[in-house]
């Protein structure tokens, strides 16, 4: 294998550290080394190109190295051979683009860190492991995980050995190199405690705001590493948290000064200030020009950098909450106010190299508003993540940004709205304040749409563009000249709906004005325009005006996938849409007659029929059954399972309608369908139609037994257990199979919870012997409590199942206390509480239903 020629040379040179001496690329037989795309023969040329005078050539070489020797974060033998050359380039003051090269080394170090966490203890000698594999003739593909871990561990040792030589880059003349070097050291140093004084000293002396902010993040990362190590040590000793060391305390004090400004008794914040009393400044920093240049005025100006202040607050909130100033929201708001008076610097620039690096740079530029610096947006986001459950402080920050930018709210502010009110259980009174400001965005946009219509401008002039395009804008007429784009109005309506914010009549009136005045596109995607989002807001609120507008849209336009759910949300108002649903069904019927196998037409027909069922139409089964019959006949001819359109129709929780008993024949045919979802759906429809259990129980028994046998149809098994729970004592013959689900070792937490709910429902009757019933109920209650505590995501399933039971049924012993504890937790059920930079959409509506059910269950307790 490729590493066979590299490892012996490392041993001959007394270990991996000596690899750093191989700076002559001719000492490495690159043809024997590999990367993601085969032989590494191209790597020497790429390494040479990193020193090219042409910026495009350099970036293409760096991009190729990321894609080859560090493909998707992997580490190969060629990666090890590259490390000395990358380090040599990073430390050469005459080399170009050293910051990005150090970034590549840092990324390799991150992979090495993961390898050490996963396999450091089990692979103490990775060189020996590689040599043994080479002697045995194993190819990397045969033991890829071990191969990657071995190279990751070796890379970690090489990078750790380079730490002393990289420390001097902390005082490099290039601020980008200083920032990149600090991050490299934090990720690759073996002793974070020893590195902390170095970084705090540089932080005090750093004149560049962006580098200063990066250094604050690096110090915070070091504090996190030290806290993790201390926690591991204390866990082993079983003791409480120990006192901070002097270096840690000095770093915390410095972060607090950065977050709150220079203190009155500070003579200076430079390297000879009181900030050094807890630890000596490194000699290299004392002698540097940067340190000598620090004085009170300069330090004060740097402390006023808004992004640095916010990042320092973030570091304290995450790693030293006891040192966080009590007025954290006021400090952050003051920093944001300072930022609002400054012009944003130009975005990060670079060559148009046609590489992934170039694409990501452009994507980042497009992802941030033009009138605000990207690092400030990131700092605000990270502060919210670090503040976590301090909901009042976070609410004040969001409210400040909304008030400052309304009606033209920036996209990053709307991101904070989504993260806070969508992911956390903010008190309704505070959520209503945010809702009112978002409603102001809709009102401003509605005024301009109506004004444009009066002036003769086409009604859809402001609604065609979607987010990310050159959206036409509207100008609010309520005393503001700020343009409001269609995308902004659409996003405001989306957050109002998806975050379940309190809706007032004024908000719904504004949404109706926009939806009523909008000209909808006939193609897919109209739901994302301001008009479409406002229509969905009306529908989610159960507003009768939403039913009227939705009915008008059904004929001739792309059918929304969420139509059945929209009809359920509209409740009784959906009945007014019956004529339009019928007309659209007739349109689809004509298409299917011309093309019986048109999958898209069948899917649309299923959505329409499911929507018809959701309106409460008493005779819906009389329309649905012939469609199912045709699909069943088609499936029998083809020898396949029921078409997905039929599966969708049978997925309704209460079957296909109250008159389904008149169409039992087709449902009984489907009990033998190859698809388990068709079988379960047909069984559910028959049960809700009042049919007996003789035909249903065999289907349910077979499906539940498949869970015990560990087949792949786990979702069908969950549907079967759900139906058993609905049937209750009528499903008593299934008790042994359901009981076996609880006793099976491979049963997931969700499956165990559903099985426990089914067993509780079965034992609610008197069909079993008293002792068996008591034992089953005890086992079911124990399983529910275990599932509740093991997996937070199943709690909504448990609450829904218990809520469905007879109100007189007792709750599992101990569950009431768990319900109170959960309702006191400010997180939504799908919110792990960990900060992230992804735009995750929480299922807020499901959490709201859970909270309502949990409150009802507590009233029963």
N, C-alpha and C positions, 0 to 999 in steps of 0.2 A: 504494500500500500504506500501512498505518497509520503507518509510521515516516517517511513523506515529510514530514509537517508538523512532526515533532519535530526531525529532523536539521538542517534549515536554521536553526531558531531557535538550536540549539546553536552553529552556526558563526557566526551573527551575534553571539553573545555571547562569541566568542573561545574556543570549545572546550567540551568536555563538562563541565569543572569548573563552568562558569557555570550548568549545570542546577540546581545546588544553590541558586541564587538564586530559582528559581521555586517559592516556598513557597505562593503563592496558587494554589489548584487551578483557578481560573478562567482562568489563563494557558494551560492545556492543553486542547486539543480532544479530550476523551476519546472522543468518538464515532468519531474516525478511528483510534484505537488499538485494539488487539486483545489478547485473552488466550485461554486454552484453549477458552473457550466462545463466542467471537465478539467482539462489540464490548465495549469497556471502559467503557461508560456507567455501569455500576454501581459502578465503583471509587471515585469521590469519596465516595459514601455510605458505603462500607466504611471508607475512611480516617477519615471523621468519627466513625464508630461506635467506632473504636479509643479515642476519648476519652470514651466514654459513661460515665455513673455506674453503669450496670448491668453486672455481671461477665459475665452470659450474653451480652448484646449484644456486648461486647468480644470474647469468645472466638469467637462465631459470625462476627464480621467478620474476625478473624485467620485462622480456618479457611477462610473463603471466599477470602481473599487467597492462602493456600497453594494452594488448589484451582484458582484462576483465573490470577493473574499469575505464579505459581510452580508451575504444575501439573507434578507428577512431576519437579521440579527444573529445568524449562525456564525460559528467560528470554525475555520478549517486549518489544515496544516499550512496552507499558503497564507492564512491570516497571521499565523505566528511568524512566518518569515518576513511579512511586511512590517511588523511592529518596529524593529530597529530602524528601518528606513523612514517610517513616518515620524518616529521620535526625533531622528536626526534633522529632518526637515523642520519640525516644529520648533527646534531649538536654534535654528540658523536665522539670525536676524536679517539676512539678506534674502531669505526665501519669501515668495509671495503667498498670500492666502493661508497663513499659518493657523488662523482661528478655525476655519472649517476643517483643516486637517486634524487639529486637536479634538474637534467635535467627533470625527470618525474614531479616534482613539478612545474617547470617552464612551462612545456607543459600544465599542468592543469591551470596554471595562464593565459596562452594565451587564452584558451577557456573561462575562466572567463572574460577576457577583452572583448572578442567578445560579450558575453552575456550582459555585462554592456552597450556596444555600442548599441545593438539591443533592449534591453528590460529594461535597467536600469530605465528609466523615467516612463515606463508604469507598472513596478512591484516594487514599493518602499519597499514592505514588502514580500520578497519571502517566509519567514517562514510561514506567514499567508496564502499565496497562497497554499503552500503545505498542510497545516493543513485543509484548506477549501476543497481541493480536496480529502483528505483522509476521511473527514467527509461525503462527498457526495458519497463515494465509487467508485470514478473514478480510473481506471487503467492507468498506465503511457502511454500505447499504445493509449488511447483515447485522450490524450492531450500532445503528446510527445514534441512538441516545447516548450510549457510553462513549462513542467516538466523539460526539459533540461536547460532552461534559469534560472529557480528558483535555481536549484542546482549549475549552473555556477555562479550565483550571490553570493550564500552562500560560494562557494569555494573561490571566489575573496575576500570576507570579511575575511575569515579565513587566507588566505595567506597574506593579507595586515596587519593583526594583528600580524603576525609572523615576519614582516620585522625587527623590532628592535632587535630581538634575532638572526636574520640571519646576521646582519651587522658585527658581530665579525668574521664571517668566511672570511671576506675580508683579514684578516691577518693570515689565517690558514697556517700551514707548508706545506700543499699539494697544489701545483700550480693548479692542476685540480679542487680542491675544491674552491680555490680563484676565478678562472675563472667562474665556474658554479654559485657560490654565487652572483657574480656581475651581471650576466645575470638574475638570479632569481629576484634580487632586482629591476633591471630596469623594468622588466615585471610586477612586482607585487606591487611596491610601489605606494601609492596614491599621494604622493607629489614628483614629479621628481626634482623640484627645490631644495628641501632639500637634496636630495641624490647626487646631482651633485658635491658638494665639497668633499664628501666622496670618490667618484670614481676618481676624478682628483688627490686627494692626493695619493690614492693607485697607480694610474698610474705612478706618478712621482717616486714612490719607488719600483715598480715591477721589480725584476731581471730576471724573466723567459720570454724569447722572445714570446713564444706562448701565455702565459697568458697576456702579455703586449698587443699583437695584439687584443686579445679578449676584453680587457678593452677599447681599442680605439673604437672598434665596439659598446661596451655598452655605452660609453660616447656619441657616435654619435646617438645612439637610444634615449638617454635622450634628446639630443638637438632637435631631431625630434619631440619628444612628446611635449616639451616645445614650439617649433615653431607652432605646430598644435593648442595648447591651445591659444597661443597668437593670431594666425590668427582668431580663433573663437571669441575671445574677441574683436579684432579690427573690425571684420565683423559686430558684434552687435553694435559697436559704430560708424561704418562708418568712422573710422579714418585710417591713414596710419600706417605703421609698427613703433613700438616704439623702443627705444634704448635698447641695451642688458643690462641685469643686471650684476652685478660684477661677480657673479659665472659663468654665461654663457660666459662673456668675458674672464675670467680666463681659462675656458675650451678651448675656441677657440684659445687663445694664446698658450696654451700647445700643442694643436694639430698642430699648425703651427710650433712650435719648433721641434716637432717630425718629421714633414714632411721635414723641411729644415736643421735640425741639430742645435747644440748649437750655440748661438749667441756670438760674441766676448765679449760683456759686461756681460755675465752671469758668476757669480762666481761658480755657480753649478746649476745643474738641479734637485737637491734633494729637500727635503721638506722645506729647509730654504732658497731657492733661490728666485730670483725675480719673479719666477712663482707664488709665494704665495702672491704677493703684492695685488692682486685683491681679495683675499679671504683667510681666515685663514685655515690652514691644520687641520683636525680633530685631537683631542687629542690622539685617539688610534693609529693613524698613526705616530704621532711624537714620541711616545714611543716605537714603534715596532722595532724589530731588523732589519726588512727590510728597514725601513726608515733610520736608523742610518748607514746602510751599503752603502748608496748611496753616491757617490763622482763623480767628473767630469769625470774621466776616464771611470768609469763603465757606467755612463749615456751616454757618447759619444758612447761607444760600443753598447749599447742598441738602440740608435738612428740609428745606422748603420744597424740594422736588416731590411733587404729589405721588408719583409712582413709588418712590423709595419709602415715603411715609406709610403708604398703604401696605407695601410689602413687609415693612417692619411690624406693623400691626398684625399682619397675617402670621408672621413668624412667632410672635408672642402668643397669639391665640392658639396656635397649634402646639407649641412646645414649652411655653411658660405662661399659662393663663393667669397664674397668680400675679404676674408682673404687668398684665394688660391694664391700661388705664381705664378707670370706670366710665369715662366719657368717650369710649371708643367710637361710638357713632358720630359724636360731635367732631372728633379729630379727623375721621374719614371724610365727613361732609366738608370740613374746612379745606382739606386737601383737594377735594373734587372742585370746590369753588375756585381755588387757585388755578386749577387746570383749565377751567372753563374760560379764563381770561387769556389763555395762551394759544397761539396758533400751532396746529399739529405739524410736526416735522414731516418731510417727505418719507414715504414708505421705503422699506428696505429695497435696495437696488441690486442689480446683478446682470450678467450677460444673458442674452436670449440664446441659451445653449441647446434648447430642444431636449433637455434632459428632465428626469424626474425631479432633480433639485430645482431646476428652473420652474417647473410646473408647480411645485409645492410653494415656492416663493410667491409666484403670481396668485396662487389660490389663497395664501395667507393675506396678501394685499387686498384681494377682493372680499375677504371675509370680515374685514374691519371697516367701520365707517370712515369716511375720508376726513371728517372734522375732528377726529380724536386719535391720539397716539395709541398704537397697538399695545404697547407695554402697559399703558394705563388701563385699558380694557382687561388685560390679563390680570393685572393687580387687583382690580375690583372683583373679578370673578374668584380669584384665589382667596381674597378676604372673606367673601361670602362662604366659601367652602370651609375655611378655618373657623369661622364663627359658629357654624353648625346650628345647634339648637338655641342660640341666642336670637330668637325670632324677632323680638322687639327691635333690637339693634339693626338687624337685617331689613326689617320692614321700614325703618326710618331711612335707611340708605336707598332702598328701592323707591320709596315715596319721594325722596329728594330728587332723584334722577327723573322720575315721571313728571314732577312739577316743573322741573327745569327744562324739560324737552317737549312737553305737551304743547300743541297737538302732534307735532312731528317727532314722535318717540323713536329713538334710535333702536336698531335691531339688537344691540348688545344689552340695552335696558330691558327689552322684552324677554331676552334670554334669562335675566335675573328674575323677572316676574314668573316665568315658567318654573325655574328651579325652586323658588321660595314657596309660592302659593300652590304650585302643583305637587311639590315633593314634601311639604310640611303642613301640619295642621295648624295654620295660623288662625288666631281668634277671628271670628266672623266680623267683629267691628273693624278690625284693622284691614281684613281682606276687602271689606266694603269701601274703604278709602281708596285702595288701589283700583277697585272696579269703577269707582266714580271717575277717576282720571282717565282710564281707558275708554269709558263711555264718552268722555269729552273728545277723544280722538274721533270716535264715530260721529258725534254730533257735528264736529267741524267738517268732516268729509261729506256728510249728508248735505250741509248747507251749500257747499260749493257744487255738488252734483246737481242740486235743484237750481242753483243759479245758472249753471252751464246750460241746463235744459231750457230755462226761460230765455236765454240769450240765443237759442237756436243751435247750440252745440249738440252733436249727437249724444244720446243718453249714455252710450257705452264708451265715451271718449276717455274716461278715466278708469276703466275697469278691465281693459284688455290685457295689460301687462301684469306679470306676476313677479314675485320676489326674485331678485337676481338679474332682472332685465332692466332696460331703460324705461322704467315705469313712468307713464304720464302722471303729473301731480295735480292735486287740487290745492287751493289756497283757502285757508280758514278765513271766514268773514267775521268771526267774533273777536275783532280787535287784534288779530295776529296776521302777519304777512308770511308766516312760516308755511312752506308747502307741505302738504300731506299727500303721500303717494298712495296709490291703490294697495301696494304691498304692505304699507304701514297700517292702513285701516283693516286689511285682511288679517294681519298678524294680531292686532288688538282684539278683533272679534274672536279669533281662534283662542287666544289666552283667556278671554272671558269665559268661553265655553269649556275648554279643556281643563282649566284650573278650578272649575266649578265656583267661580267668584259670585258673590251675591248680585243679583240682577234687579235693578229698579225699573219702574215704568219708563223713565227717561231713557235708560240704556236700550230697552227693547224698542221704544219708539224710534230712536236713531237707527237701530239695526233694520227696522222695517222700512224706513225711508230709503236707506241705501239699497236694500234688496229689491224694493219696489221700483226704484229708478234705474236699476242696473240692466244693461243689455247683456244677456248671457251668450257665451259662445256655444255653438252646437257640438263641438268636439269634447274629448275628454279633458278634464282639468278645470272646468268652470267652477267646481266647488271651491277651488283655492283662491279665486278672486274675492275682492271685498264683498261683492253681492252674494256670492256663493257662501262665504263664511258667515255673513250676517243672516242668510237664510238658515244655515245650520244652527246658529245661535237661537233663532226664534223657535226652531223645531225642538232643540234640546230643552228649551224652557216650556214646551208644551203650549206655545202661543198659537191661537187659532189662525192668526195671519200667516204663520208659517205653513199651515196646511193649504191655505188658498194659493199662496205663491208656489208651493211645491207642486200642487196639482197643475198649475199653468205650465210648468216646466216639463211635465212628463212626456208630452207629445212632441216628438221630433228632435229631442236632444239626447245626448249620451246619458244613459241611465246610471245614476250613482250606485256604487256597490253597497253603500250603507242604507239603501232605501227601506228594507224591512225594519231595521232598527229605528230609523227615523219615524216610521209609522207607529212603532211601539211608544216612542217618546211623545208623540202627539196625542196619544190616548184616544179619548172619544172624538176629538177633533178630526182624526184621520178618516172617519167615516165620510166626511164631506168630499174625499178624494175618489170615491168609488167610480164615478163616471169617467174620470181621467184614467184611472187604472184599467178600467174596462176597454177604453179606446186604445190604450197602448198595448194591451194584450191582444186585441184584434190585429193591430199592426204587426206584432211579433208572429201571430198565427199565420198571417199571409206569407211571412218570410220562411217559416218552417215548412209550409206546404210546398214552396218552391225548392227549398234545400233542406230536406229532413235531417241531414247530418250536420247542420251548421251549429258548431259548439257554442259560439258566442250568442246565437239566437236562443239556444236552449238555456244558457246561463241567464240571459235577460228574462226569459219567461219564468224561470225559477224565482228570480228576485221579485218579479211582479206578483207572482202567486203567493210568495211568502209575505210580501207587503199586504196583499189582499187579506191574508189570514190575520195579519197584525192589526188590521182595522177593526176586527171583531165581526166581520161579515159572517152571518149565521150559516150561509150556504156555501162557504168557501170550499168545503170538502167536495161538493158536487162539481167544482171546477178543477180542483187539484187532482182528484182521483183519476179522471181520464188521462191527464198528462202523465201521471205515474204509471198508469197501465200501458201507455204507449212506450215509455222508457223501459219498462220491464220487458215488454215484448221485443224491443230492440236489443236489450242485453241478452235475452235468451237466444236470439238468432245469431248474435256474434259470439256467444259463449263467454261473455265478460260479466263483470259486476255492474250494478246499476250506475248509470251516468251520474257525474258529480252534481248535475242539476237536480236530480232526484234526491241525492243525499242531502243537499241544502234544504229542500222542502221538508224532509223528514226530521231535520235537526231541531225543529221548534220544540221548546220544553213541554208544551201541552198538546202535541200532536198536530193533526191537520184540520181539526175543527170538530165541533160537537155532533155534527151529523155524519161523522166518519163511519158509524156502524152500518150505514146503508152501503158502504163501499168496502166491507170487510174482505171481500174476495181478493181484490188486488193486494191488500195489505198482507193477507195470509200467503199469497204467492211470494211476496218479498221476504217472508220469514225464511225462505230457502235460498235467498240470493247469495252469490259468492262473497259479496262485500259484507263484512261484519257490521259496518255502519248502517247499511240498508236494513239488515236484520234487526238491529237494535232500534232503529228509527221506526220500523214497521211495528215492532212490539210496543213501543211507547205510544204510537198512534192508536193501536188497538186497545191498550189499557185505558187511555183517556176517552175512548169512545164507549167505554162500559163493557167491553168484552171480557170473558172469563179468562182464567189463567192457564187453561189446558194447553193452548198453542204457544203461549208466551214463555212459560217456565222453562221448557227445554232449550230455547234460544239463550235465555239468561244464564242457565246452568252451564252450558258449554262455554260461554264467553267468560264467566267468572272462573271456571276451572282452567281456562287458558292462562289466567293470571298466575295461578299456582304453578302451572307448568312452565312459566317464564317465557311465553311467546312474545312476539313483538307488537301484538295488538293491545298495548297497554291503554291507549286512548279509548278504544272500544270497550275495554274492561271498565274504565272509569264511567263511561256512559251507562253500562249495564248496572254497576253498583248504584249509580244515581237513581235509576229506575227502580231498583229494588228498594231503596230508601223511600221512594214515593209510594210504592205499593204497600209497604209496611207489613203487617201480619199476613197479608195475602201471599207474600213471598216466603212464608215459613219453610217450605221444602228446601230453600236455598241456604238455610242456616249453616249446614255443615261446610258447604263450599265457601261461604263468606268467612266463616270461622277459620278455615284453612288459609285464607288470604292473610289474616293477622299472624298466623303462625309460620308463614313462609319467610325464610331469612332474606331473600332477595327483594321483598316487597319494599317499594319506595315509601317515603313519608306521606306523600299525597295519596298513594293507593291505600296505605294503612288507615289514613283519616277517612277516606270514602268507605272503606270496608267497615270501620267502626260505626260510622253513621248508619250504614245499612243494617248492621247487627242490632243497633239500638232500636231502629224502626221495626224490625222483625219482632223483637222481644217486647214491643209495646202491647202486643195482644196476649191472649191466654192459650195460644195453641201449643206451647211447649210445656214440658213439665216444669214445676216451680223451681226445682234446684238447677236445672239446665238454664232456664231463663235468667236466674240470678247470676249464674257463672258467666253467661254470655254478656250480660249487661256490665258486670264488673270488668270483664276483659275489654269490652268496647270503650268504657269510660277511661280505663288506664291507657288504652291506645290513643284516644283523643288527646289526653293530657300530654302524653309523650310526643305526639306529632306537633301539638301546639308549641311546645318548648323547643323542639328540634328544628323547626323550619317556620319562619315567620310568614312565608308566602302562603302557607296552607290555612292560615287562620281565617281568611275570608270564606274558604270552603266549609270549615267547621262551623263558623257563625251562621252561614246560610242554611246548613243542614239542621242545626239545632233550632233556628228560627222557624223552619218549616214544621217542626214537631208540634204536637198538641201543647198549647200554652200551660197546661197543667203538669206536663212531664217535668220531672226534676232535672236540673243541670248536673253534669258530672261533678262529683265532689271536688272542690278546689278550683273549679273553673271560674267562679265569680271573682275570686281574687285576681286571677290571670286577666280577666276581662278589664277590671279596673286598672291594672298595671298597664295594659296595652293602650287603653284610652288616655292614660296620662302621658304616654310617649308622644312627643310632638311629630315623630316621623310618620309619613305614609307607609303603608305596608310594604311597598316595593322599593322603599328608600333605605339603603344600607347605612346611610349617614356618612359615607366616605366621600370626600370631595373628588370631583372628576371634571375634566374639561370637555367631555362629550356632551352633545345636545340630546340628552335622554329625556323622553317624554314619559312622565309618571302616569299611572292609571288612576287618576284622581277620583273619577266617578265611582270606580269599584271601591276605593277606600271610603268614600262618603257613604256608600251603601253598607259597607261593613260597620262603620261607626254607628249608623242608625240601628242596624240589627243588634249590635253589641249592647247598645243602650236599652233596647227592648228586652233583651235577655237578662240584663241586670235587674230590670224592673220585675222580672219573674222570680228572680233568685230569692 
